[in-house]
Amino acid sequence: MSVRQVAEQAGVSPATVSRVFTQPDTVAAETRRRVLAVAEKLQYTPHPVARSLARGRTGNLGIVVNDIANSFAAVIIKAVQEEARHHGCALFVAGAERDGADEFPTARALAAQVDGLILVSPGMSESEVRSIAAIAPIVLVNYDIVGVPAVLIPAEEGAAQAVEHLHALGHRTIAYISGPPIYSNRTRLHTFRGACTRLSVNGLEIDVGDARFSAGVRGADLVLATPATGVLAFNDEVAVGVVNRLTDRGVRVPDEVSVVGFDDTGLAQMVRPRLTTVRLPAAVAGRSATRILLERLAAAASDGPEPLRLASELIVRNSTGPAPKNARPDHS
């Protein structure tokens, strides 16, 4: 059915029918009721593209992550997609390449095609993020910039609990396997240093600069060159890489080395031994970021509220245990 057929049966102009669906407040209540009744009878719905053009909106949201294959990012993407669909929006997803060099141009190009954009743990500079915000409204996940709406999971509580847990098990030399140079890694490393100082733990830092399984494999070999009996890895994927590599080299987890991850993704319970990890509310972060973005679009707000901060907690499973009574054998 066309808008003209609806107009004829409702006794109004096609322009009035259009306004009923795009600017209902500009049409008298009785006329609006009559047009909607005819539209329902004829099973008429306005074309979504035409409707979005009339509103000056695409009906599309975008999300950019630094690695689509990353388990934590996948949980956020799914939550954002579900929330967007609930509000009648489609979602465009884009991921950066391995080195992140294309993250900024990818986000900038996507921003021009959507109503609003969510950036997850971006590795971009503040000026780059602000230049994207000048194109379309944005919400950040795990990146704190003054005046830009954000959902943050600093993981400070969970990271401190992880070090305290290993300390309580008798571990006195603990290694942190550092991830990429992004907000979440910086906050975890800062908390790790503080907790080690407070507990008089020998804290070692191993920088692999990545968040993938292969980084954990590399990190495990570097850990074995140290006296560390406890490992705190940047995320679950790195932690699983550590566990697998240690097992391959005949190092028993947790009898000789205890391992803790971050995120509490599905991987944490798939690996054996099951992974002790810091649980981060990724799905809540995704849904919250989407709602904040939609609220900004509805209010046409330019300044962002204070960041929403979500809590983390340590989930203890089987990859951590008492520190070995004797010095760990030399596997270097």
Residue pairs with C-beta under 8 A, 6 or more apart in sequence:
1 42
1 43
1 44
2 44
3 14
3 17
3 18
3 44
3 46
4 14
5 42
5 44
6 17
6 35
6 38
6 39
6 42
6 44
7 13
7 14
7 16
7 17
9 38
9 41
9 42
10 16
10 17
10 31
10 34
10 35
10 37
10 38
11 34
12 31
12 34
12 35
16 27
16 31
16 35
17 35
17 39
18 46
18 54
19 26
19 27
20 27
20 31
20 32
20 35
20 36
20 39
21 46
21 51
22 46
22 51
22 54
22 55
24 32
27 35
38 44
39 45
48 59
51 59
52 58
52 59
57 115
57 297
58 113
58 114
58 115
59 88
59 89
59 90
59 115
60 89
60 90
60 91
60 92
60 113
60 114
60 115
61 80
61 84
61 89
61 90
61 91
61 92
61 114
61 115
61 116
61 117
61 118
61 290
61 293
62 91
62 92
62 93
62 94
62 110
62 111
62 113
62 114
62 116
62 117
62 118
62 136
63 76
63 77
63 80
63 91
63 92
63 93
63 94
63 117
63 118
63 119
63 120
64 94
64 95
64 96
64 103
64 106
64 107
64 110
64 117
64 118
64 119
64 120
64 122
65 73
65 76
65 77
65 93
65 94
65 95
65 96
65 120
65 121
66 73
66 95
66 96
66 100
66 103
66 120
66 121
66 122
66 123
66 180
66 182
67 73
67 95
67 96
67 98
67 211
67 212
68 74
68 77
68 93
68 95
69 95
70 211
70 212
70 235
70 237
71 236
71 237
71 263
71 265
71 266
71 267
72 235
72 236
72 263
72 265
72 280
72 282
73 95
73 120
73 121
75 265
75 282
75 283
75 286
76 120
76 141
76 282
76 283
76 285
76 286
76 289
77 91
77 93
77 286
78 283
78 286
79 282
79 283
79 284
79 285
79 286
79 287
79 290
80 91
80 118
80 286
80 287
80 289
80 290
81 91
81 93
82 287
83 286
83 287
83 290
83 291
84 90
84 91
84 290
85 91
87 290
87 294
89 115
89 294
92 110
92 113
92 114
94 106
94 107
94 110
95 106
96 102
96 103
96 106
96 123
97 103
100 123
100 180
103 122
103 123
103 124
104 124
104 128
104 132
107 117
107 119
107 122
107 124
107 132
108 131
108 132
108 135
110 117
111 117
111 132
111 135
111 136
111 138
112 135
112 136
114 136
115 136
115 137
115 297
116 136
116 137
116 138
116 139
116 293
116 294
116 296
116 297
117 132
117 136
117 137
117 138
117 139
117 293
118 138
118 139
118 140
118 141
118 286
118 289
118 290
118 293
119 129
119 132
119 138
119 139
119 140
119 141
119 143
120 141
120 142
121 141
121 142
121 143
121 182
121 183
121 184
122 129
122 140
122 143
122 182
123 180
123 181
123 182
124 132
126 145
129 138
129 140
129 143
129 145
129 148
130 145
130 148
132 138
133 148
137 293
137 296
137 297
137 301
138 148
138 149
138 293
139 148
139 149
139 150
139 151
139 289
139 290
139 292
139 293
139 296
139 304
140 148
140 149
140 150
140 151
140 289
141 150
141 151
141 152
141 153
141 285
141 286
141 289
142 150
142 151
142 152
142 153
142 182
142 183
142 184
142 285
143 150
143 182
143 183
144 150
144 152
144 183
144 307
147 303
147 304
148 304
149 292
149 293
149 296
149 304
149 305
149 307
150 304
150 307
150 308
151 285
151 288
151 289
151 292
151 307
151 308
151 310
152 183
152 307
152 308
152 309
152 310
153 184
153 280
153 281
153 282
153 285
153 309
153 310
153 312
154 184
154 187
154 309
154 312
155 184
155 187
155 188
155 191
155 262
155 278
155 280
155 312
156 187
156 191
156 312
157 311
157 312
157 313
158 262
158 278
158 279
158 280
158 312
158 313
158 314
159 187
159 188
159 191
159 192
159 195
159 232
159 262
159 278
159 312
160 191
160 194
160 195
161 278
161 313
161 314
162 232
162 260
162 276
162 278
162 314
163 174
163 191
163 192
163 195
163 196
163 199
163 201
163 203
163 232
164 195
164 199
165 260
165 276
165 314
165 316
165 320
166 174
166 201
166 230
166 232
166 258
166 260
166 320
167 174
167 199
167 201
169 230
169 258
169 320
169 321
169 322
169 323
170 322
170 323
171 201
171 229
171 230
171 258
171 323
172 201
172 202
172 229
172 323
173 201
173 202
173 204
173 226
173 227
173 228
173 229
173 230
174 196
174 201
174 202
174 203
174 204
174 228
174 229
174 230
174 231
174 232
175 203
175 204
175 205
175 206
175 223
175 226
175 228
175 230
175 231
175 232
176 188
176 189
176 192
176 203
176 204
176 205
176 206
176 231
176 232
176 233
176 234
177 206
177 208
177 215
177 216
177 219
177 223
177 231
177 232
177 233
177 234
177 238
177 242
178 185
178 189
178 205
178 206
178 207
178 208
178 209
178 234
179 185
179 208
179 209
179 210
179 211
179 215
179 234
179 235
179 238
180 209
180 210
180 211
180 234
181 209
184 262
185 234
188 232
188 234
188 262
189 205
192 203
192 205
192 232
193 203
195 201
195 203
196 202
196 203
197 203
202 227
204 226
204 228
206 219
206 222
206 223
206 226
208 215
208 216
208 218
208 219
208 222
208 234
208 238
209 215
210 238
211 234
211 235
211 237
211 238
212 237
212 238
212 241
213 237
213 238
213 240
213 241
213 244
214 241
215 234
215 237
215 238
215 241
216 233
216 237
216 238
216 239
216 240
216 241
216 242
216 243
216 244
216 245
217 241
217 242
217 244
217 245
218 241
219 231
219 233
219 238
219 241
219 242
220 241
220 242
220 244
220 245
220 246
220 249
221 245
221 249
223 231
223 242
223 246
223 257
224 246
224 249
224 251
224 331
224 332
225 332
227 327
227 328
228 257
229 256
229 257
229 258
229 323
229 324
229 328
230 257
230 258
230 259
230 260
230 320
230 323
231 239
231 242
231 257
231 258
231 259
231 260
232 260
233 239
233 241
233 242
233 259
233 260
233 261
233 262
234 262
235 261
235 262
235 263
236 261
236 262
236 263
236 264
236 265
236 267
236 268
236 275
236 277
237 261
237 265
237 267
238 261
239 259
239 260
239 261
239 262
239 275
239 277
239 319
240 261
240 267
240 271
240 275
242 259
243 253
243 259
243 271
243 273
243 275
243 319
244 271
246 252
246 253
246 256
246 257
246 259
247 253
249 331
250 331
251 257
251 331
253 259
253 273
253 319
254 273
254 318
254 319
254 320
254 321
255 321
255 324
256 324
256 328
256 329
257 328
258 276
258 319
258 320
258 321
258 323
259 275
259 276
259 319
259 320
260 275
260 276
260 277
260 278
260 314
260 319
260 320
261 268
261 275
261 276
261 277
261 278
262 277
262 278
262 280
263 277
263 278
263 279
263 280
263 282
264 277
264 278
264 279
264 280
264 315
265 282
267 275
268 274
268 275
268 277
268 315
268 317
269 275
269 317
271 319
272 318
273 317
273 318
273 319
274 317
274 318
274 319
275 317
275 318
275 319
276 314
276 315
276 316
276 317
276 318
276 319
276 320
277 314
277 315
277 317
278 312
278 313
278 314
278 315
279 312
279 313
279 314
279 315
280 310
280 312
281 310
281 311
281 312
284 310
285 310
288 308
288 310
292 305
292 308
295 301
296 304
